[in-house]
Each structure stands twice: as structure tokens, then as C-alpha cells.
Amino acid sequence: MLRSHTCGELRKEHIGTEVTLCGWVESKRDHGGAVFIDLRDRYGLTQVVVGPPEAGADLIAEAGRVSTESVVLIRGKVSDRLEGKTNAKLATGDIEVRGEHFEVLNPCVTPPFTPSQSDLPGEDLRLKYRFLDLRRPSMLRTMVLRSKIVKTMRDYFAEHDFIDVETPILGRSTPEGARDYLVPSRVHAGKFYALPQSPQLYKQILMVAGFDRYIQVAKCFRDEDLRADRQPEFTQLDLEMSFVDDEDIIALIDGLVARTAEEVLGKKVTLPLPRMTWDEAMRRFGHDAPDLRFGMEIVDCTSVAAKTEFRVFRGTADAGNFVRGINVKDSATKFSRRQIDDLTEYVKNDFGAKGLAWFRVEDDGTLWSPISKNLEAEHLDEFKALMAGEPGDLLMFLADTWEVTCKGLAGLRKRLANELNLIDPEVLNCSWVTEFPMFEKDEETGRWNAMHHPFTAPLKSDLPLLDESPEKCRAQAYDLVINGSEAGGGTIRIHDAATQSKVFDLLGIDEATAEDRFGFLLNALRFGAPPHGGIALGVDRWVMLLAGLDNIREVIAFPKTQKAADMMTEAPGNVDTEQLAELHLRTAKVVK
């Protein structure tokens, strides 16, 4: 080793010891004949002094010329700092190293930004020079947190007898809800591999193979439009178990959540984690991954709206739609008419709502708004009672379809919680949403789609509904929710041919198509498939949520932009014509 100690290791007990440190020059200060250098590595920062009597004029001059972010080696003795010069903010703040030997291992050109600067540059510049960005202490802490989370996961499942199995990256294209990334084959002209959207089919085959408990930290790929919490390539903690039901898997993941929270964050989580069905989540929160760290639950007021003469409310109820609202506690005076108009435009533009109705609860308990004159006093009182309105509250309503009221009020609820600072960043709230619908209807084609995937098993009690009322059929599906974000999702799988055939029929997948798309799995299922199920946990999202961040690119060492580009390596890039020819490809201009 070039170094004897790290830059975060030295303490008072090392005083008088000769040490060799290596690291990056974070900052440099020339104090008239002595150069002070803050030397940084992954482990911390140590102050080094290059000056008399240990260092001569040439060594001092060389230290004075070194540029920040250069890599240097310094040898010298550990000394205590002068009285009044200690730094309580640093673990090494009681000591300094008096440099006797100074060597520049690699100089640094003028960087576009420095890891220590307080004002961050734009994200594109950070991603282009990601090697500099990763030197920032906050980025390093996040990567260390990620490493701890993944290690905790691996250790936990090893203790529960799981086998770690790697599944292929180059596989066959199987429809799973998003576009595949395709890889052309040089050997098999005109044919393509697909990068896996998940190891779903492979892990089911491992259950048929008798592995019983499978685990993998798996790289997955989806060619879909991106946002702050999505990437084209992402990491899942993927698992599958045989001879289990949903209770077994949920209980296992409850234990993982508690272990991770305690070992990584030092927080206690009460088990079992709370649960609600998908129907309840949509009714109370309008979203299948509800944030339970604050209130503002959605209340259905359609029954009262149907009795009023107010055209918007009565017309909505008569059309079979819904009037639903939220109570923004103690906020009647916190929003001006202009701010409420902005919220109205928000629900219109982002969620397709027709408008936003609102009432202030006055000091005398009455409801007031520009539309209150259109409603009878008794109906206003009923609205207030349903909404548990108290003086000072602000009541907000959407009158629209079930889908629009869900999306609009869920979005409004989240926005208001942020604007009113209702979310405690220290709170870790974990819960389950269960019993998702088996199917959702494509509005354009009228066909059924699988809400999860076509191998999801229905609830045993709902099996008859596959023939009678598929829209009412519920799945043995479960999602883990952390602080209002989906952190994992799984299902119990279909393992009998008759049920699988019915599901394929509902999805419009005929026998020939099923064999073409999923033949290898269907063949395996014919050879003694055990009852099985599993879950996939989003590692990137877990790290983002546990680190208290809101951008998934902050927890991935080398992420892509929202346009799926790598700013540092400039991928995707062009390739030589000869390479395309080897792959039996040629590019064409697309006319839009």
C-alpha cells in the first residue's frame, strides 16, 4: 500500500506516529511560508501542513503550486493542532500531519466544478463529469447507503435459505407492459435477443426446477418514457418461493423492512406492516401507493350532491359520477383566491378535471365560497359533517368520473402536503396494498389487459368471476409502499393449466400466440410446477426513499438522463457501417 492510514483514521492517539497519506487536494491555503492542505479520500479529511521546520523551501513551493483535486502523497508525523485551531466538525479535527515528503501522483486540470463547492452546477454538467460529482461527500454517503442496503438484503435472505441465482441478460422478447431493448444477433441473421424487463419467467422456471427459494439482485431494462423515479436500466431485488401463499411473502418482506430500517437507518418499524386493499386505497387516497404520513383522506360526498340543486354537483351525481373532496385542515386563510385558481388550473391541466369547488369553514361554522349561494343551508351542513369540517378548514371538491376524482384529488393531496410542509422527512411509513384487480380495460380497444402480468393468480374466492364478471376478479397481488411510492410488487402465480387458459382467453391470447410468446414457460409448467409466488423490490427506489431523496439518478453511480442518454460516455452513439453489416442491419431515416 502506498499509504499507511486513510484520511479519516488519525486521532490523538496517533500523535508522534510517522504516517503516509494519499488522497485528493480538497483545498489549499498559503499562510506565508507554510501551506495548509485539506487532504480528502473516501474515509474523511485530514489537515496537512507543509512548512518549517519539517519541510524546506523547495517542498513548500511545490505544495504551494499544487492544484485542487490533484492526487498527492504526503509523508510526515502526526501532531496536535495549535490551541484554538481544532475543528470539532471533523473526526480528525484534533490533529494535523506535518509534511516531510510531498509528491504529486497526478495533477488535476482546472475542473468545471469542485466537489466541495456549495452551489451545485446543472445536472447535465454533473452527469458529464460524473467522476467529479461522485467525489462529493453527499454522493459518497448515498453510494455507501446503497451498498449497506443491498448487503442487508443479501444477508437477510441468506439467513432464510435462499439460493442466489443469476439469470440471463440476453433472452427472448416476451410482452411485459413496456418496450423491450433489443439486441441483434450476428450469428442468427435477422433475429434479436431482448434485455430482460425482469427475471419473471426464469424465476418461475427455477421453482419448477425445485430450487424452492430463489434470490437475485437483478439488472432490468425497459425502453419507456422516463421521469424522476425511473431509469431505462434499473436494479431489482428479485425473489421467488415455492409452496407459499401471499401471507408468507408479505411476512418475509415485513421482516426485511424492519431489519433494513434498524441496521441502515437506526429506526424501529412496528410489525406487521399495515395493509389495505386496492379498493380501500383508491377510495381513501385515490392512489394505489398512498402516502400515509399525513391526512387529507378523500371523502365521497356524492349522496349529498345528488340532493342539491347546484347544477354541477347534481348533474355529476345524476350521470352516475362522483363528487369527492378533501379537508385541508386549518388552511382557510392560507390560500388566496389566486392560489386557489392556480390549484384549479393544476387539476384541469394535469388530471383532466373540469374544475375545483371549494368552501371555507368560517368562524361561526358556516361554509362560504362563491358557489355557496347555490346550495341550501342544510346541504352545506351535510357537506361539512361528512368532511368533518371545523372553523378554519378549507374543503376542496372534484365533481367528475371516478378515475378523474382519484387522480385529481391524489395529485392535489400530494401537492398541498408539500406546500404546507405536512411531511416529516424523518418519518418512515411502510404499508401494503393488496387484492389488486386482475384486469384493466384498454379504453381504445375495449380489451382486457393484465394489471400485473398474465401469470398472476386470482383470489381463490374469485375464480368463478373469470367466467361471470372478470372486471370484479381480484388478484393475489401485493405492493409494498414506502412514503407514498411503490417500493416493490409481487403476485402468487398461476400453476394450473385450466386457470392459465382462462386468463389467456380473457387477454385475447390464443393457444398459438401463447406457445409462441411463452412456450418455454408453459412447457416447464407441464412438468410438475409447485404453487409459487414472489416479489420484486426496486433497489434504486428503496435507496432513494431511505436516503430522503426525490430523484432516482442521485442513487445510481452512472445514471441516464430523462432522455436515456449517458452524458459521460455519450451513449447511445453511432457505430461503424461494417459493424452494422455484421449484424445484418442498416439504418433508415424516419420521417415524422
C-alpha positions in Angstrom: 0.0 0.0 0.0 1.2 3.5 -0.8 -0.5 4.8 2.3 -0.2 3.8 5.9 -3.5 5.3 7.0 -6.7 6.8 5.4 -7.6 10.4 5.7 -10.4 9.7 8.1 -8.4 7.5 10.5 -6.0 9.6 12.5 -6.8 10.6 16.1 -4.9 12.0 19.2 -3.5 8.6 20.0 -1.6 8.7 16.7 0.4 11.8 17.7 4.1 11.3 17.1 3.5 8.5 14.6 5.0 8.8 11.1 2.3 8.2 8.5 1.8 8.3 4.8 -1.4 9.6 3.4 -2.7 9.6 -0.2 -5.7 11.5 -1.5 -7.2 14.4 -3.3 -6.4 18.1 -2.5 -9.8 19.5 -1.4 -8.4 22.9 -0.6 -5.1 24.8 -0.1 -4.2 27.8 1.9 -0.8 29.6 1.8 -0.1 31.2 5.2 3.2 32.9 4.4 5.8 30.2 4.4 3.6 27.3 5.3 1.0 25.6 3.1 -2.1 24.1 4.6 -3.8 21.3 2.6 -7.1 19.6 3.3 -6.5 16.1 2.0 -9.6 14.0 1.2 -10.3 10.4 0.4 -13.3 8.2 0.7 -12.9 7.9 4.5 -12.6 11.5 5.5 -10.4 14.6 5.5 -7.1 15.4 7.2 -5.3 18.7 7.5 -1.7 18.6 6.3 0.8 21.3 7.0 3.8 21.6 4.7 6.1 24.1 6.4 9.2 24.6 8.5 10.9 23.1 10.3 9.9 19.7 8.7 9.8 21.0 5.1 12.3 23.0 3.2 11.7 25.9 0.8 11.5 23.7 -2.3 8.9 21.3 -0.8 6.9 24.3 0.4 7.0 25.8 -3.0 5.9 22.5 -4.7 2.9 22.2 -2.2 2.0 25.8 -3.0 1.8 25.1 -6.7 -0.4 22.0 -6.5 -4.0 22.4 -7.9 -7.1 21.4 -6.1 -8.4 17.9 -6.9 -4.8 16.7 -7.7 -3.8 13.3 -6.3 -0.9 13.6 -3.8 1.1 11.5 -1.4 2.3 13.1 1.9 4.5 11.6 4.5 5.1 13.1 7.9 4.4 13.0 11.6 1.0 13.3 13.3 0.9 16.4 15.6 -1.7 18.0 17.7 -3.2 21.2 16.4 -2.4 24.5 18.0 -4.7 25.6 20.8 -7.9 27.2 19.4 -7.3 25.7 16.0 -9.1 22.3 16.5 -12.1 21.5 14.3 -15.0 19.8 16.1 -16.8 19.2 12.9 -14.1 16.8 11.7 -13.3 13.3 13.2 -9.7 14.2 12.6 -10.1 17.7 13.9 -7.8 17.4 16.9 -4.7 16.6 14.8 -2.7 17.5 11.7 0.1 15.9 9.8 3.4 17.9 9.5 4.6 17.1 6.0 8.2 16.0 5.5 7.7 14.5 2.0 5.3 15.8 -0.7 4.7 14.1 -4.0 2.2 14.8 -6.7 0.9 11.5 -8.0 -1.3 13.0 -10.7 -2.1 16.7 -11.2 -5.6 17.9 -12.0 -6.5 20.3 -14.7 -8.9 23.1 -13.8 -12.2 21.2 -13.1 -15.6 22.5 -14.3 -16.8 22.4 -10.7 -15.3 21.1 -7.4 -16.8 18.6 -5.1 -16.6 21.0 -2.2 -18.5 23.9 -3.8 -21.8 24.7 -2.1 -23.7 25.7 -5.2 -24.3 22.7 -7.5 -23.9 23.0 -11.2 -26.7 21.9 -13.6 -27.4 18.1 -13.7 -26.2 17.7 -17.3 -22.7 19.1 -16.3 -22.7 16.8 -13.2 -23.5 13.8 -15.3 -20.9 14.6 -17.9 -18.3 14.9 -15.2 -19.8 12.2 -13.0 -16.3 11.1 -11.7 -16.1 14.6 -10.1 -19.7 14.5 -8.9 -19.2 11.2 -7.2 -16.4 12.8 -5.1 -18.9 14.9 -3.3 -19.5 13.7 0.2 -23.2 13.5 -0.2 -22.9 11.3 -3.3 -20.4 9.1 -1.5 -22.8 8.8 1.5 -25.6 7.7 -0.8 -23.5 5.1 -2.5 -22.4 3.7 0.9 -26.0 3.7 2.0 -26.9 1.7 -1.2 -24.1 -0.8 -0.5 -25.4 -1.3 3.1 -29.0 -1.8 1.9 -28.0 -4.4 -0.7 -25.7 -6.2 1.8 -28.5 -6.2 4.4 -30.9 -7.7 1.8 -28.4 -10.4 0.8 -27.6 -11.3 4.4 -31.3 -11.5 5.3 -32.3 -13.8 2.5 -29.2 -16.0 3.0 -30.3 -16.5 6.6 -33.7 -17.7 5.2 -32.2 -20.3 3.0 -32.5 -18.5 -0.4 -30.2 -19.5 -3.3 -28.6 -16.7 -5.2 -29.0 -17.5 -8.9 -28.1 -15.3 -11.9 -30.5 -15.4 -14.8 -29.6 -14.5 -18.4 -29.4 -10.9 -19.7 -29.8 -12.0 -23.3 -33.2 -13.6 -23.6 -36.3 -13.7 -25.7 -38.7 -10.8 -26.2 -41.9 -11.5 -24.1 -44.5 -8.8 -23.7 -44.4 -7.4 -20.2 -46.0 -4.0 -20.5 -43.1 -1.9 -21.7 -40.9 -1.9 -24.8 -38.0 -4.3 -24.8 -34.4 -3.2 -25.5 -33.5 -5.5 -28.5 -30.0 -6.8 -29.3 -29.4 -8.0 -32.9 -27.8 -11.4 -33.3 -24.7 -11.7 -35.5 -24.9 -15.4 -35.7 -28.7 -15.7 -36.3 -29.4 -13.3 -39.1 -32.5 -11.2 -38.7 -33.2 -12.4 -35.1 -32.9 -10.5 -31.9 -32.3 -11.0 -28.2 -34.2 -8.9 -25.7 -32.8 -7.5 -22.5 -35.0 -8.6 -19.6 -37.6 -6.3 -18.2 -37.5 -8.6 -15.2 -36.4 -12.2 -14.5 -40.1 -13.2 -14.1 -40.2 -16.2 -16.4 -36.8 -17.5 -15.4 -37.6 -17.4 -11.7 -40.8 -19.3 -12.3 -38.8 -22.0 -14.1 -36.4 -22.2 -11.1 -39.4 -23.1 -9.0 -40.4 -25.8 -11.4 -36.7 -27.0 -11.1 -37.2 -27.4 -7.4 -35.0 -24.6 -6.1 -37.7 -23.6 -3.7 -36.2 -20.2 -2.7 -34.5 -18.0 -5.3 -33.0 -14.6 -4.8 -31.1 -12.3 -7.1 -30.0 -8.6 -7.3 -31.0 -8.3 -10.9 -30.4 -5.7 -13.6 -33.6 -5.0 -15.6 -34.3 -2.9 -18.7 -37.3 -1.1 -20.0 -37.4 1.2 -23.0 -40.1 3.6 -21.7 -40.5 7.3 -21.2 -38.6 8.4 -18.1 -39.3 10.6 -15.1 -37.5 11.4 -11.9 -38.0 8.0 -10.3 -37.4 5.8 -13.5 -34.4 4.7 -15.4 -34.1 2.6 -18.6 -31.9 0.2 -16.6 -32.6 -0.4 -13.0 -31.9 -2.9 -10.2 -34.4 -5.2 -8.5 -34.1 -7.4 -5.5 -35.9 -10.4 -7.1 -37.2 -13.4 -5.2 -39.5 -16.4 -5.7 -40.7 -19.1 -3.3 -42.5 -22.4 -3.6 -45.4 -23.8 -1.5 -46.3 -20.4 -0.2 -49.3 -18.0 -0.2 -49.3 -14.2 -0.1 -49.2 -14.2 3.7 -45.8 -16.0 3.7 -44.3 -13.5 1.2 -45.7 -10.4 3.0 -44.4 -11.7 6.4 -41.0 -12.3 4.9 -40.7 -8.8 3.5 -42.1 -7.3 6.7 -39.0 -8.8 8.4 -36.7 -7.4 5.7 -38.2 -3.9 6.1 -37.7 -4.0 9.8 -34.1 -5.3 9.5 -33.1 -2.7 6.9 -34.7 0.2 8.8 -32.9 -0.8 12.0 -29.5 -1.7 10.6 -29.2 1.0 8.0 -31.2 3.9 9.4 -31.3 3.0 13.1 -35.1 3.2 13.1 -37.6 0.8 14.6 -40.5 -0.4 12.5 -43.6 -1.9 14.1 -44.7 -5.2 12.6 -46.8 -6.4 10.9 -46.9 -3.5 8.5 -50.4 -2.1 8.0 -52.4 -3.2 5.0 -55.3 -2.1 2.9 -56.9 -3.4 -0.2 -56.6 -1.7 -3.6 -60.3 -0.7 -3.4 -59.7 0.9 0.0 -56.6 2.7 -1.2 -58.4 4.2 -4.2 -61.5 5.1 -2.1 -59.5 6.8 0.7 -56.5 8.2 -1.1 -57.2 7.9 -4.9 -53.9 6.2 -5.5 -52.6 2.6 -5.3 -49.4 3.7 -3.4 -50.9 6.1 -0.8 -48.7 8.3 1.3 -49.8 7.7 4.9 -47.6 10.3 6.5 -50.3 12.9 6.5 -54.1 13.1 6.5 -56.4 14.7 3.9 -58.2 11.5 3.1 -60.7 11.6 0.3 -64.4 11.6 1.3 -67.2 10.7 -1.1 -70.0 13.3 -0.9 -72.0 12.1 -3.9 -75.0 11.2 -1.8 -75.3 14.8 -0.6 -74.5 16.2 -4.0 -77.4 14.3 -5.5 -79.9 16.1 -3.3 -78.7 19.7 -4.2 -80.0 21.9 -6.9 -76.4 23.1 -7.8 -76.2 22.1 -11.4 -72.5 20.9 -11.3 -72.9 18.7 -8.3 -76.4 17.4 -9.1 -75.6 16.8 -12.8 -72.5 14.8 -11.9 -74.4 12.6 -9.5 -77.3 12.0 -11.9 -74.8 11.0 -14.6 -73.5 8.2 -12.3 -70.3 10.0 -11.5 -68.8 11.3 -8.2 -68.4 14.3 -6.0 -65.5 13.7 -3.7 -63.4 16.0 -1.6 -60.5 16.5 0.9 -60.3 18.6 4.0 -57.2 20.8 4.2 -57.1 21.4 7.9 -56.5 24.9 9.3 -55.9 26.3 5.8 -58.9 28.5 5.1 -56.7 31.6 5.3 -53.5 30.2 3.9 -54.7 30.2 0.3 -55.6 33.4 -1.6 -58.2 33.3 -4.4 -55.3 33.5 -6.9 -53.6 30.5 -5.3 -56.8 28.5 -5.4 -57.2 29.5 -9.1 -53.7 28.1 -9.6 -54.8 24.8 -8.0 -57.8 24.8 -10.2 -55.7 25.0 -13.3 -53.4 22.3 -11.9 -56.2 19.7 -11.6 -57.6 20.8 -15.0 -54.3 20.6 -16.9 -52.7 17.6 -15.2 -55.7 15.4 -14.5 -58.4 16.5 -16.9 -60.7 17.7 -14.2 -63.5 20.2 -15.2 -62.9 22.4 -12.2 -62.3 22.7 -8.5 -65.0 23.6 -6.0 -64.1 24.8 -2.5 -65.5 26.1 0.7 -64.0 27.9 3.7 -65.3 26.9 7.1 -66.0 30.3 8.8 -65.5 31.1 12.4 -69.3 30.6 13.0 -69.1 27.1 11.4 -70.9 28.1 8.2 -69.4 27.2 4.7 -68.6 30.1 2.3 -67.4 30.2 -1.2 -68.5 31.9 -4.5 -70.8 28.9 -5.1 -72.3 28.6 -1.5 -75.3 30.7 -2.5 -76.3 27.9 -4.9 -76.7 25.4 -2.1 -79.3 25.1 0.7 -78.0 25.6 4.2 -79.0 22.1 5.2 -76.9 20.6 2.3 -73.9 22.8 3.2 -74.2 21.4 6.8 -74.3 17.9 5.4 -71.2 18.5 3.4 -69.4 19.9 6.5 -70.5 17.0 8.6 -69.3 14.4 6.0 -66.0 16.2 5.6 -65.5 16.7 9.4 -65.1 20.4 8.7 -64.2 22.8 11.6 -63.7 26.5 11.7 -60.5 27.4 9.7 -60.6 24.4 7.4 -60.6 24.5 3.6 -62.8 22.0 1.8 -62.0 21.1 -1.8 -64.1 19.0 -4.2 -63.9 17.5 -7.6 -67.1 16.5 -9.5 -66.2 14.1 -12.2 -65.7 10.4 -13.1 -64.2 8.0 -10.5 -60.9 8.0 -12.4 -60.6 11.8 -12.6 -61.5 12.3 -9.0 -59.0 9.7 -7.9 -56.1 11.1 -9.9 -57.0 14.8 -9.3 -57.5 14.5 -5.6 -54.5 12.3 -5.1 -52.4 14.8 -7.0 -53.9 17.7 -5.1 -53.3 15.9 -1.8 -49.7 15.4 -2.6 -49.1 18.9 -3.8 -50.8 20.5 -0.8 -48.9 18.3 1.7 -45.6 19.6 0.2 -46.7 23.2 0.1 -48.0 23.1 3.7 -44.9 21.2 4.9 -47.1 18.4 6.3 -44.5 15.7 5.7 -41.9 14.9 8.3 -38.7 13.9 6.4 -37.7 11.7 9.4 -40.8 9.6 9.2 -40.5 6.2 7.5 -44.0 4.9 6.7 -44.3 1.4 5.2 -47.5 -0.4 4.3 -49.1 -2.9 1.9 -51.7 -2.6 -0.8 -53.3 -6.0 -1.6 -56.1 -7.5 -3.8 -55.5 -5.6 -6.9 -57.9 -6.1 -9.8 -56.8 -8.9 -12.1 -57.6 -6.9 -15.3 -57.9 -3.4 -16.5 -59.7 -2.5 -19.7 -58.0 -0.7 -22.6 -60.2 2.3 -23.3 -59.2 2.4 -27.0 -59.6 -1.3 -27.9 -62.0 -2.4 -25.2 -59.8 -5.4 -24.5 -58.7 -6.7 -21.1 -55.1 -6.3 -20.1 -53.4 -7.9 -17.1 -52.8 -5.3 -14.4 -49.6 -7.2 -13.3 -48.7 -10.0 -15.8 -50.7 -12.8 -17.4 -49.4 -15.4 -14.9 -50.9 -13.7 -11.8 -53.3 -16.0 -9.9 -56.8 -14.7 -9.0 -58.0 -15.0 -5.4 -59.4 -18.5 -4.9 -62.8 -17.0 -3.9 -62.9 -15.0 -7.2 -62.2 -17.9 -9.6 -65.8 -18.1 -10.7 -65.6 -14.4 -11.7 -63.2 -15.3 -14.5 -66.3 -16.6 -16.3 -69.0 -14.4 -14.9 -67.6 -10.9 -14.2 -63.8 -10.6 -15.0 -63.9 -6.9 -14.1 -64.7 -7.9 -10.5 -62.0 -10.5 -10.2 -59.2 -9.7 -7.7 -55.6 -10.9 -8.0 -53.3 -12.5 -5.4 -51.2 -9.4 -5.8 -49.5 -7.1 -3.3 -47.4 -4.0 -3.4 -45.1 -2.6 -0.8 -45.4 1.1 -0.3 -42.8 3.3 1.3 -43.6 7.0 1.9 -46.1 7.1 -0.9 -44.1 5.3 -3.5 -44.3 1.8 -4.8 -41.2 0.1 -3.4 -42.0 -3.4 -4.6 -44.6 -5.6 -6.1 -45.4 -9.2 -6.4 -48.0 -11.9 -7.0 -48.8 -15.5 -6.4 -48.5 -17.3 -9.8 -50.9 -19.5 -11.7 -49.6 -23.0 -11.7 -52.5 -25.0 -13.2 -53.3 -25.2 -16.9 -57.1 -24.6 -16.7 -56.8 -21.3 -14.9 -54.0 -20.1 -17.2 -56.0 -21.0 -20.3 -59.0 -18.9 -19.0 -56.7 -15.9 -18.3 -55.1 -16.1 -21.7 -58.6 -16.2 -23.3 -59.7 -13.1 -21.5 -56.5 -11.3 -22.6 -57.1 -12.3 -26.2 -54.0 -14.6 -26.3 -54.9 -17.7 -28.3 -53.1 -21.0 -27.9 -50.8 -20.5 -30.8 -49.8 -17.0 -29.6 -49.3 -18.3 -26.1 -47.0 -21.0 -27.3 -45.1 -18.5 -29.5 -44.6 -16.0 -26.7 -44.3 -18.1 -23.6 -43.9 -21.7 -24.9 -40.8 -22.4 -22.9 -42.5 -21.5 -19.6 -45.7 -23.2 -20.5 -43.8 -26.3 -21.3 -42.0 -26.2 -17.9 -45.3 -25.8 -16.1 -46.4 -29.1 -17.6 -43.7 -30.9 -15.7 -44.8 -30.7 -12.1 -45.0 -27.0 -11.2 -45.4 -26.3 -7.5 -47.6 -23.5 -6.2 -45.3 -20.5 -6.1 -45.1 -16.7 -5.9 -42.7 -13.9 -5.4 -41.9 -10.2 -5.3 -39.5 -7.7 -6.9 -38.2 -4.8 -4.8 -36.9 -1.8 -6.5 -33.4 -1.3 -5.1 -32.9 2.1 -6.6 -36.2 3.3 -5.3 -35.5 1.8 -1.8 -32.2 3.8 -1.7 -33.9 7.0 -2.9 -36.7 6.7 -0.3 -34.5 5.7 2.6 -32.0 8.5 1.7 -34.8 11.0 1.7 -34.2 12.0 -1.9 -36.7 12.6 -4.8 -34.5 11.9 -7.8 -33.5 8.3 -8.6 -30.5 9.5 -10.6 -29.0 10.6 -7.3 -28.7 7.0 -6.1 -27.2 5.4 -9.2 -23.5 5.7 -9.8 -23.8 6.3 -13.6 -27.4 7.1 -14.5 -29.0 8.1 -17.7 -30.8 11.4 -18.3 -34.5 11.6 -18.8 -33.8 11.2 -22.5 -32.0 7.9 -21.7 -28.6 9.3 -22.6 -25.3 8.8 -20.8 -23.7 12.3 -20.7 -20.3 11.0 -19.7 -19.8 8.3 -22.3 -22.1 9.9 -24.8 -24.1 6.7 -25.2 -26.1 5.9 -27.3 -23.6 6.6 -30.1 -23.0 5.8 -33.7 -21.3 2.5 -34.8 -19.3 1.7 -37.9 -21.1 0.6 -41.0 -19.1 -2.6 -41.0 -20.3 -3.5 -37.6 -23.9 -2.9 -38.7 -23.3 -5.1 -41.7 -22.1 -7.9 -39.4 -25.3 -7.7 -37.5 -27.4 -7.7 -40.8 -28.7 -4.2 -40.1 -28.8 -0.9 -41.8 -30.2 2.4 -40.5 -33.0 4.3 -42.1 -34.2 7.9 -41.8 -37.5 8.1 -40.1 -39.9 10.7 -41.5 -42.1 12.1 -38.8 
